[in-house]
C-alpha cells in the first residue's frame, strides 16, 4: 500500500518501528529520506545532494595513551597513542618518538643490537658474485635469495625456469628464427599469369598480394586476395602447394556466399531492400499499422476499457471484458494524471453519491491511498500531495449495493 500524501501522526508515538532495510541507496531520493544499509550496518540519510552515514566516535583513552575511532560517512579514522613516548598514529601519519628508537633501530628475530644506518652497506660488499649471475628469487612466496645464472647464447640453449636471458640473446634468437619464415614478395597479376608465383628460392610462408583480378589454375582471385606458399620450392601449377586467402569478398546474395550490410530502421520500415540483413532490434522496430505489416503488442485491460488506444491488438479475453463492462454498466474506469496538477475532477455519470472509488498506480497497477471527495452525483474530486505523472493513475468507481 502506498501513501500519496502526508501521513500526520498528530504527535503520537510510532512504536516497534523498523527503519527501511536495503543493501544499496534508494533511487530518486528526497532531502531528509533515511534507510538502514544492511551491508555497512549504518543508518543513511540524504541531505539533498548525496547519501551520508550517521556515524559515531569510539574513544578509549587515559593518561598513558589510548585509541580513538571516528566514523563519518562510513569511513573510520583511527588515532592510536600507545604510551605517549614511543609510537603514535594521528591524522593518518605514523609518528615514531624519541623513545621509540632505542638500541635496535630495526628489530626482528635476526637483528638485535646491530644498527643499519645510511650507506652502511656498499655495492662493493655485495658485488663479489660469479660472472653472468644475479642474486634473486625465482620461486613463489618469500624466502632466501640465491644466485641465478644469466643465459647469453643466441640459440637460448640452457634457458629454463631457473635462469634469466639477456636482451641481446633474445634479439639474436628472434632474428635467426624470423629469417626462416616467409616474407612479403610483392604483388601478383592474376589476369596476366595462369600459374602461381614462386621458384626454387621460395620459402614456406612467402606470400603475394593480387593486384589484378583473374583466374589461376581454376581458382578465381579478386584484387586484395593473398597467395601464400605452403612449402619450400612449391610447384607453381599445384594449388595444394599454396594457401589461397580470399580477403576481398563480394556482397552476398540468395545464391552467393559473401558479405552483408545491416538494414537501418528506416529501411526495415520501408521493406523494399532484399540485399541487407535485419537484426532483432531492426525487426522489433517494424510495428504493424493499418497500412503496414509488422509486429503488434497486446492491449492491457486498462487500454481496452479506456478505448483510446489505436496501436494495440484486442484478444478475445479483452473483448469480453469490454463487452461485459458495457452490458452491465457496473461502474466507471478512467486513466488520468498530469505532471503539474494535483487536483482532478472525475465525471463518471453514475448519478449517485453512494459509491466506492479505488485508485491504482500505473503501469504496475499497485493500489494506492488517495484523498477524494464526492462533489455531486456525477463528479468526484481527487487530491494529491504531488503531481502523479502523465496518465499514471487509474480510478475504478463502483456504486454501492
C-alpha positions in Angstrom: 0.0 0.0 0.0 1.5 3.4 -1.0 0.8 6.8 0.6 0.3 9.6 -1.9 0.0 12.5 0.6 1.4 13.4 4.1 0.6 11.0 7.0 0.2 13.1 10.2 0.5 11.1 13.5 -0.6 14.2 15.4 2.3 14.0 17.9 1.6 10.3 18.8 4.5 7.8 19.0 5.1 5.1 16.5 6.3 2.1 18.5 8.1 -1.1 17.3 9.2 0.9 14.2 11.9 -0.7 11.9 13.8 1.5 9.5 13.7 0.7 5.8 16.3 -2.0 5.2 18.2 -2.0 1.9 21.6 -3.1 0.6 22.0 -0.1 -1.6 20.9 3.5 -1.8 17.2 4.1 -3.0 16.7 5.6 -6.4 15.3 9.2 -6.7 15.7 10.2 -3.0 14.3 13.4 -1.4 16.1 15.5 1.2 15.6 14.1 4.7 15.0 10.5 3.5 16.6 7.7 5.7 17.2 4.0 5.5 19.3 1.2 7.1 22.1 -0.2 4.9 22.3 -3.9 5.6 25.9 -4.2 4.3 27.6 -1.3 6.1 25.2 -1.6 9.1 24.8 2.2 9.1 21.7 4.4 9.1 22.0 6.5 5.9 20.4 10.0 5.4 20.0 12.0 2.2 21.0 15.7 2.5 19.5 16.8 -0.8 22.8 16.1 -2.7 24.3 12.8 -1.5 23.8 9.9 0.9 25.8 10.2 4.2 26.1 7.8 7.1 25.0 8.7 10.5 28.4 8.0 12.1 29.8 7.9 15.6 33.0 8.2 17.7 34.5 5.5 20.0 37.2 6.7 22.4 39.3 4.6 24.8 41.8 7.0 26.4 43.6 7.5 29.7 46.7 9.4 30.8 49.0 6.8 29.3 47.5 6.9 25.9 44.7 5.1 24.1 42.7 4.7 20.9 40.0 6.8 19.2 37.9 5.5 16.3 35.7 8.1 14.5 33.3 7.0 11.8 32.0 9.6 9.3 30.1 8.7 6.1 31.1 5.0 6.5 34.8 5.8 6.8 36.6 5.0 10.0 39.6 7.2 11.1 41.8 5.7 13.9 44.1 7.7 16.2 46.4 5.5 18.3 48.7 6.7 21.1 50.4 3.7 22.8 52.2 5.3 25.8 52.9 9.0 24.9 56.6 8.2 24.4 57.2 5.7 21.6 54.8 5.3 18.7 51.6 7.2 17.7 49.2 7.2 14.8 47.5 10.6 14.2 45.7 12.1 11.2 46.8 9.1 9.1 50.5 9.6 9.9 52.9 7.2 11.8 54.9 9.1 14.4 58.0 7.5 15.9 59.0 9.4 19.0 62.5 9.6 20.6 61.9 6.7 23.0 60.5 4.6 20.1 64.0 4.3 18.6 66.3 2.7 21.1 69.2 0.2 21.0 67.8 -1.6 18.0 66.8 0.6 15.1 65.4 -2.4 13.1 64.4 -5.2 15.4 63.3 -8.7 14.4 64.5 -12.3 15.0 67.7 -11.7 13.0 68.6 -8.2 14.2 69.2 -7.5 17.9 71.7 -4.7 18.8 73.1 -4.1 15.2 72.2 -0.8 13.7 71.7 -0.4 9.9 72.5 3.2 9.0 72.5 5.1 5.7 75.3 3.9 3.3 76.5 1.2 5.7 76.1 -1.4 3.0 78.1 -0.6 -0.1 77.9 -2.1 -3.6 81.5 -3.4 -3.1 80.2 -5.6 -0.3 77.7 -7.4 -2.4 79.2 -7.5 -5.9 81.5 -10.4 -5.3 79.4 -12.9 -7.2 80.3 -15.2 -10.2 80.2 -13.8 -13.7 76.8 -13.9 -15.6 75.0 -14.3 -12.3 72.5 -12.2 -10.4 71.0 -12.5 -6.9 67.3 -13.1 -6.7 64.4 -15.5 -6.2 62.6 -17.4 -8.9 60.1 -19.4 -6.8 56.8 -18.3 -5.4 56.5 -16.9 -1.9 59.0 -15.3 0.4 62.3 -16.9 1.3 66.0 -16.8 0.8 67.6 -15.4 -2.4 70.1 -17.3 -4.4 72.5 -17.0 -7.4 70.5 -17.0 -10.7 72.5 -17.7 -14.0 72.2 -15.4 -17.0 71.9 -17.0 -20.5 73.6 -15.1 -23.3 73.7 -17.7 -26.1 72.0 -16.8 -29.4 70.1 -20.1 -29.5 68.9 -19.7 -25.9 70.4 -23.1 -25.0 70.3 -23.8 -21.3 67.4 -21.4 -20.7 64.8 -22.7 -18.2 62.6 -21.5 -15.3 65.6 -21.0 -13.0 67.6 -18.6 -15.3 67.4 -15.2 -16.9 68.1 -14.3 -20.6 69.8 -11.1 -21.9 68.0 -8.9 -24.4 70.8 -9.4 -26.9 70.3 -13.2 -26.9 66.6 -12.8 -27.3 67.0 -10.4 -30.3 69.5 -12.8 -31.9 67.2 -15.7 -31.4 64.2 -13.9 -32.9 66.2 -12.6 -35.9 67.5 -16.1 -36.7 64.1 -17.6 -36.3 62.3 -14.9 -38.4 64.9 -15.3 -41.2 63.5 -18.8 -41.9 59.9 -17.6 -42.2 58.1 -16.4 -45.3 58.0 -12.7 -46.1 56.0 -10.4 -48.4 57.0 -10.9 -52.1 55.1 -8.0 -53.6 52.0 -8.0 -56.0 50.9 -10.6 -58.5 48.8 -10.1 -61.7 46.2 -12.9 -61.6 45.0 -11.9 -65.1 48.4 -12.0 -66.9 49.6 -15.2 -65.2 48.0 -18.6 -65.4 50.3 -20.2 -62.8 51.1 -19.4 -59.2 54.1 -17.3 -58.3 57.2 -18.9 -56.7 60.5 -20.6 -57.7 63.4 -22.7 -56.2 64.2 -19.9 -53.7 60.7 -19.5 -52.5 60.3 -20.4 -48.8 57.3 -21.7 -46.9 55.2 -18.7 -45.9 56.3 -16.3 -48.7 53.2 -14.5 -49.9 51.9 -12.2 -52.7 49.1 -9.7 -52.9 46.8 -10.0 -56.0 46.9 -6.6 -57.9 44.8 -7.5 -60.9 41.8 -9.9 -60.7 41.9 -13.1 -62.7 41.8 -17.0 -62.5 44.9 -19.1 -61.8 44.7 -22.9 -62.3 40.9 -22.7 -62.0 40.9 -20.5 -58.8 39.3 -17.1 -59.1 41.0 -14.1 -57.4 39.9 -10.5 -56.6 42.2 -7.5 -56.0 43.5 -7.7 -52.4 43.4 -11.5 -52.1 46.6 -13.3 -50.9 48.6 -16.2 -52.4 50.9 -17.9 -49.8 53.5 -20.7 -50.3 52.7 -23.7 -48.3 56.1 -25.3 -48.7 59.7 -24.5 -49.8 60.1 -24.5 -53.6 56.4 -25.0 -54.4 55.2 -26.3 -57.8 53.5 -23.2 -59.4 50.9 -25.4 -61.1 49.8 -27.2 -58.0 47.2 -25.4 -55.8 47.9 -27.8 -52.9 51.4 -26.1 -52.6 49.7 -22.8 -51.8 47.3 -21.3 -49.3 44.7 -19.1 -51.1 43.3 -16.3 -48.9 40.3 -14.5 -50.4 40.2 -11.3 -48.4 38.1 -9.3 -50.9 34.7 -11.0 -50.8 31.7 -9.9 -53.0 28.4 -8.9 -51.5 26.2 -11.9 -50.5 23.0 -12.7 -52.4 20.5 -15.6 -52.2 22.9 -17.7 -54.3 26.4 -16.2 -53.5 28.2 -16.5 -50.1 29.7 -13.2 -49.2 29.4 -10.0 -47.0 26.2 -8.5 -45.8 25.2 -5.0 -44.6 22.7 -4.3 -41.8 19.5 -2.6 -42.8 18.7 0.7 -41.0 15.4 1.1 -39.0 14.1 3.3 -41.9 14.9 0.6 -44.4 13.2 -2.0 -42.3 10.1 0.1 -42.1 10.1 0.6 -45.9 10.6 -3.1 -46.5 11.9 -2.9 -50.1 15.7 -3.8 -49.8 16.4 -7.5 -50.4 20.2 -7.2 -50.1 20.5 -6.2 -46.4 20.1 -8.3 -43.3 17.7 -7.4 -40.5 18.8 -7.6 -36.8 16.5 -8.5 -33.9 16.5 -4.8 -33.0 15.5 -3.8 -36.5 12.8 -6.4 -36.6 11.4 -5.1 -33.3 11.2 -1.6 -34.8 8.8 -2.7 -37.6 5.5 -2.3 -35.9 2.1 -3.1 -37.6 -0.2 -0.3 -38.7 -3.3 -0.2 -40.8 -1.2 0.0 -44.0 1.9 -2.0 -43.0 2.6 -5.5 -41.8 4.8 -5.9 -38.7 4.8 -6.7 -35.0 2.0 -5.7 -32.7 1.5 -5.7 -28.9 -1.5 -6.9 -26.9 -3.6 -4.3 -25.2 -3.9 -4.2 -21.5 -7.2 -4.3 -19.6 -6.9 -0.6 -19.0 -6.3 0.2 -22.6 -9.3 -2.0 -23.6 -11.6 -0.2 -21.2 -10.3 3.2 -21.9 -10.9 2.7 -25.7 -8.4 5.4 -26.8 -5.5 3.2 -27.9 -5.3 2.6 -31.7 -1.9 0.8 -31.8 -2.5 -2.5 -29.9 -4.5 -5.7 -30.6 -7.5 -6.9 -28.7 -7.6 -10.5 -27.6 -10.9 -12.4 -27.1 -10.4 -12.0 -23.3 -10.1 -8.2 -23.6 -13.1 -8.1 -26.0 -15.2 -10.0 -23.4 -14.0 -7.6 -20.7 -15.2 -4.6 -22.6 -18.5 -6.2 -23.6 -19.2 -7.2 -20.0 -18.5 -3.8 -18.7 -20.7 -2.2 -21.4 -23.6 -4.6 -20.9 -23.8 -4.5 -17.1 -22.7 -0.9 -16.6 -21.4 -1.9 -13.2 -19.1 1.1 -12.7 -16.7 3.6 -14.3 -13.0 3.3 -15.1 -10.7 6.2 -16.2 -6.9 6.6 -16.6 -5.8 10.1 -15.7 -2.9 12.2 -14.3 -0.5 15.0 -15.2 2.9 16.4 -14.5 1.9 19.5 -12.6 -1.7 19.4 -11.4 -2.5 17.9 -8.0 -6.3 18.2 -8.2 -8.6 16.4 -10.6 -12.4 16.2 -11.1 -13.6 12.9 -12.5 -17.0 13.0 -14.2 -18.5 9.4 -14.0 -22.2 10.0 -14.8 -23.3 7.2 -12.5 -26.0 9.5 -11.0 -25.3 8.6 -7.3 -23.3 9.7 -4.4 -23.4 6.2 -2.8 -20.3 4.8 -4.4 -16.7 3.5 -3.8 -13.6 4.7 -5.6 -10.3 2.8 -5.8 -7.0 4.1 -7.2 -4.2 2.2 -8.9 -0.7 3.4 -9.9 0.3 2.5 -13.4 1.9 0.6 -15.1 2.2 -1.9 -12.1 -1.5 -1.3 -11.2 -0.5 -1.0 -7.5 -3.3 0.1 -5.3 -2.9 3.5 -3.6 -4.5 5.5 -0.9 -5.7 8.8 -2.5 -7.7 11.6 -0.9 -11.1 12.2 -2.7 -14.5 13.7 -2.1 -18.0 13.4 -3.6 -18.7 16.6 -5.5 -22.2 15.6 -6.8 -24.0 12.6 -8.1 -21.8 12.5 -11.2 -18.5 14.0 -10.1 -15.6 13.0 -7.7 -12.8 15.4 -6.7 -9.3 13.8 -6.4 -6.4 15.4 -4.5 -2.7 14.5 -4.4 0.3 15.8 -2.4 2.3 16.0 -5.6 1.5 15.5 -9.3 1.1 11.8 -10.0 2.6 11.9 -13.6 1.1 11.8 -17.0 -1.6 9.0 -17.2 0.0 7.3 -14.2 -3.3 6.8 -12.2 -6.4 4.7 -12.8 -9.7 5.2 -10.9 -12.3 2.5 -10.6 -15.7 3.7 -9.4 -18.3 1.2 -8.3 -21.8 2.1 -7.0 -22.7 0.5 -3.6 -25.4 -2.1 -3.4 
